[in-house]
Amino acid sequence: MVGGYLGLRRGTLAGSRIGRALYDELLDGLASQGYVNAFAGIALPNEARVALHELCGYEYAGVFPSVGFKFGAWHDVGGGIDD
């Protein structure tokens, strides 16, 4: 299993396409090692992060209600798969 976290501070690199470039490298690297699926979890709501994952080929796989704790509050976490 390979785990990673792509944490870009809000507003610092918005629109720079660095997130897409990082995901392209990650997914290409995983594919070259024989991995066939990649999974993502996104604290919701976060339209920009959802859009990034959709651009990278992820498909909606469901929502886990109130399982992510961030900034002092519980959040739903959306799941996605790139196969």
PyRosetta script that sets phi, psi and omega in degrees:
from pyrosetta import init, pose_from_sequence

init()
pose = pose_from_sequence("MVGGYLGLRRGTLAGSRIGRALYDELLDGLASQGYVNAFAGIALPNEARVALHELCGYEYAGVFPSVGFKFGAWHDVGGGIDD")
pose.set_psi(1, 138.3)
pose.set_omega(1, 177.2)
pose.set_phi(2, -116.2)
pose.set_psi(2, 129.4)
pose.set_omega(2, 178.8)
pose.set_phi(3, -120.1)
pose.set_psi(3, 150.1)
pose.set_omega(3, 178.8)
pose.set_phi(4, -158.4)
pose.set_psi(4, 164.4)
pose.set_omega(4, 178.1)
pose.set_phi(5, -137.6)
pose.set_psi(5, 124.8)
pose.set_omega(5, 177.4)
pose.set_phi(6, -104.7)
pose.set_psi(6, 96.4)
pose.set_omega(6, -177.6)
pose.set_phi(7, -111.2)
pose.set_psi(7, 103.8)
pose.set_omega(7, 176.8)
pose.set_phi(8, -107.4)
pose.set_psi(8, 126.3)
pose.set_omega(8, -179.0)
pose.set_phi(9, -64.2)
pose.set_psi(9, 137.7)
pose.set_omega(9, -178.2)
pose.set_phi(10, -54.4)
pose.set_psi(10, 127.1)
pose.set_omega(10, 174.7)
pose.set_phi(11, 85.5)
pose.set_psi(11, -17.7)
pose.set_omega(11, -175.1)
pose.set_phi(12, -74.2)
pose.set_psi(12, -39.1)
pose.set_omega(12, -177.4)
pose.set_phi(13, -129.1)
pose.set_psi(13, 19.3)
pose.set_omega(13, -177.3)
pose.set_phi(14, -56.7)
pose.set_psi(14, 129.5)
pose.set_omega(14, 178.3)
pose.set_phi(15, 80.3)
pose.set_psi(15, 0.8)
pose.set_omega(15, -176.9)
pose.set_phi(16, -82.0)
pose.set_psi(16, -12.5)
pose.set_omega(16, -179.0)
pose.set_phi(17, 69.4)
pose.set_psi(17, 13.5)
pose.set_omega(17, 178.7)
pose.set_phi(18, -66.9)
pose.set_psi(18, -36.2)
pose.set_omega(18, 178.7)
pose.set_phi(19, -60.7)
pose.set_psi(19, -43.2)
pose.set_omega(19, 178.9)
pose.set_phi(20, -64.3)
pose.set_psi(20, -43.4)
pose.set_omega(20, 179.5)
pose.set_phi(21, -62.3)
pose.set_psi(21, -41.8)
pose.set_omega(21, 179.3)
pose.set_phi(22, -65.4)
pose.set_psi(22, -43.5)
pose.set_omega(22, 178.5)
pose.set_phi(23, -65.3)
pose.set_psi(23, -39.0)
pose.set_omega(23, 177.0)
pose.set_phi(24, -58.2)
pose.set_psi(24, -45.5)
pose.set_omega(24, 178.3)
pose.set_phi(25, -63.0)
pose.set_psi(25, -45.3)
pose.set_omega(25, -179.6)
pose.set_phi(26, -60.8)
pose.set_psi(26, -50.5)
pose.set_omega(26, -176.9)
pose.set_phi(27, -66.9)
pose.set_psi(27, -37.8)
pose.set_omega(27, 175.6)
pose.set_phi(28, -63.9)
pose.set_psi(28, -42.1)
pose.set_omega(28, 178.8)
pose.set_phi(29, -63.8)
pose.set_psi(29, -41.7)
pose.set_omega(29, 178.0)
pose.set_phi(30, -64.4)
pose.set_psi(30, -43.5)
pose.set_omega(30, 179.8)
pose.set_phi(31, -61.8)
pose.set_psi(31, -39.8)
pose.set_omega(31, -179.0)
pose.set_phi(32, -68.0)
pose.set_psi(32, -19.0)
pose.set_omega(32, 177.8)
pose.set_phi(33, -96.0)
pose.set_psi(33, 4.4)
pose.set_omega(33, 176.7)
pose.set_phi(34, 94.4)
pose.set_psi(34, 1.7)
pose.set_omega(34, 176.8)
pose.set_phi(35, -71.6)
pose.set_psi(35, 140.4)
pose.set_omega(35, -178.5)
pose.set_phi(36, -113.7)
pose.set_psi(36, -11.6)
pose.set_omega(36, 178.8)
pose.set_phi(37, -135.7)
pose.set_psi(37, 148.5)
pose.set_omega(37, 171.6)
pose.set_phi(38, -133.5)
pose.set_psi(38, 140.3)
pose.set_omega(38, -177.5)
pose.set_phi(39, -120.3)
pose.set_psi(39, 147.0)
pose.set_omega(39, -179.8)
pose.set_phi(40, -131.9)
pose.set_psi(40, 147.2)
pose.set_omega(40, 172.2)
pose.set_phi(41, -126.0)
pose.set_psi(41, 132.5)
pose.set_omega(41, -175.1)
pose.set_phi(42, -129.1)
pose.set_psi(42, 123.5)
pose.set_omega(42, 174.4)
pose.set_phi(43, -65.2)
pose.set_psi(43, 129.6)
pose.set_omega(43, -176.3)
pose.set_phi(44, -106.4)
pose.set_psi(44, 151.9)
pose.set_omega(44, -1.8)
pose.set_phi(45, -80.6)
pose.set_psi(45, 146.6)
pose.set_omega(45, 177.8)
pose.set_phi(46, -163.6)
pose.set_psi(46, 77.3)
pose.set_omega(46, -175.5)
pose.set_phi(47, -57.8)
pose.set_psi(47, -39.0)
pose.set_omega(47, -178.2)
pose.set_phi(48, -65.3)
pose.set_psi(48, -42.5)
pose.set_omega(48, -179.7)
pose.set_phi(49, -69.2)
pose.set_psi(49, -38.4)
pose.set_omega(49, 176.0)
pose.set_phi(50, -61.4)
pose.set_psi(50, -44.9)
pose.set_omega(50, 179.8)
pose.set_phi(51, -61.5)
pose.set_psi(51, -41.7)
pose.set_omega(51, 177.7)
pose.set_phi(52, -58.8)
pose.set_psi(52, -47.4)
pose.set_omega(52, -178.8)
pose.set_phi(53, -65.1)
pose.set_psi(53, -38.0)
pose.set_omega(53, 176.3)
pose.set_phi(54, -63.1)
pose.set_psi(54, -41.2)
pose.set_omega(54, 177.0)
pose.set_phi(55, -61.3)
pose.set_psi(55, -30.3)
pose.set_omega(55, -178.7)
pose.set_phi(56, -87.1)
pose.set_psi(56, 3.4)
pose.set_omega(56, 174.6)
pose.set_phi(57, 99.6)
pose.set_psi(57, 2.6)
pose.set_omega(57, 178.6)
pose.set_phi(58, -72.9)
pose.set_psi(58, 145.5)
pose.set_omega(58, 175.9)
pose.set_phi(59, -116.8)
pose.set_psi(59, 145.7)
pose.set_omega(59, 179.7)
pose.set_phi(60, -58.1)
pose.set_psi(60, 132.7)
pose.set_omega(60, -179.5)
pose.set_phi(61, -124.7)
pose.set_psi(61, -5.3)
pose.set_omega(61, 177.4)
pose.set_phi(62, 137.5)
pose.set_psi(62, 177.8)
pose.set_omega(62, 179.5)
pose.set_phi(63, -129.7)
pose.set_psi(63, 134.2)
pose.set_omega(63, 173.9)
pose.set_phi(64, -101.5)
pose.set_psi(64, 110.0)
pose.set_omega(64, -174.5)
pose.set_phi(65, -72.4)
pose.set_psi(65, 131.4)
pose.set_omega(65, 172.1)
pose.set_phi(66, 53.0)
pose.set_psi(66, 43.6)
pose.set_omega(66, 179.1)
pose.set_phi(67, -108.8)
pose.set_psi(67, -11.9)
pose.set_omega(67, -179.1)
pose.set_phi(68, -106.8)
pose.set_psi(68, 125.9)
pose.set_omega(68, 178.5)
pose.set_phi(69, -104.4)
pose.set_psi(69, 120.1)
pose.set_omega(69, -174.6)
pose.set_phi(70, -150.4)
pose.set_psi(70, 133.8)
pose.set_omega(70, 178.6)
pose.set_phi(71, 54.2)
pose.set_psi(71, 39.4)
pose.set_omega(71, 174.5)
pose.set_phi(72, 78.4)
pose.set_psi(72, 13.3)
pose.set_omega(72, -179.2)
pose.set_phi(73, -143.9)
pose.set_psi(73, 154.7)
pose.set_omega(73, 176.1)
pose.set_phi(74, -84.9)
pose.set_psi(74, 140.4)
pose.set_omega(74, -178.5)
pose.set_phi(75, -131.1)
pose.set_psi(75, 150.9)
pose.set_omega(75, 168.2)
pose.set_phi(76, -69.0)
pose.set_psi(76, 149.7)
pose.set_omega(76, 177.0)
pose.set_phi(77, -122.7)
pose.set_psi(77, 122.0)
pose.set_omega(77, 177.5)
pose.set_phi(78, -86.6)
pose.set_psi(78, 141.3)
pose.set_omega(78, -179.9)
pose.set_phi(79, -111.5)
pose.set_psi(79, 147.5)
pose.set_omega(79, 178.0)
pose.set_phi(80, -141.7)
pose.set_psi(80, 156.9)
pose.set_omega(80, 178.1)
pose.set_phi(81, -131.3)
pose.set_psi(81, 140.9)
pose.set_omega(81, 174.6)
pose.set_phi(82, -118.4)
pose.set_psi(82, 105.9)
pose.set_omega(82, -179.6)
pose.set_phi(83, -120.1)
pose.dump_pdb("model.pdb")
